Amino acid sequence: MANLRTISSSINASATVSVPKQPDNYQPFIYITAILRAGTITDLVTPTNTISLGGGGSVGPVAFPSPLQCSSFTAQFAGQVAYYVQ
């Protein structure tokens, strides 16, 4: 059986969240665990694409059983997204 571990999430304080590459060229990622408030999320930069959630309306609230991996995103509202950086 797998051992579970807890990772603390942050809540976006501003609309745009990004993590820059580190000096050693390591790229940390943002892992979105939940959308806490209905709205759009745009410019979600994944390792392979740039996507938007809620294109024709809004998405959320929703918790993801497996987090969405990205290096940046723009939420419609501050306080809309729970995430952690690793």
Secondary structure, DSSP 8 states (H G I E B T S, - for coil): ---------EE-SSSEEE----TTS----EEEEEE-SSB-EEEEE-SS-EEEESTTS-B-SEEEEEEEEESEEEESSTT-EEEEE-
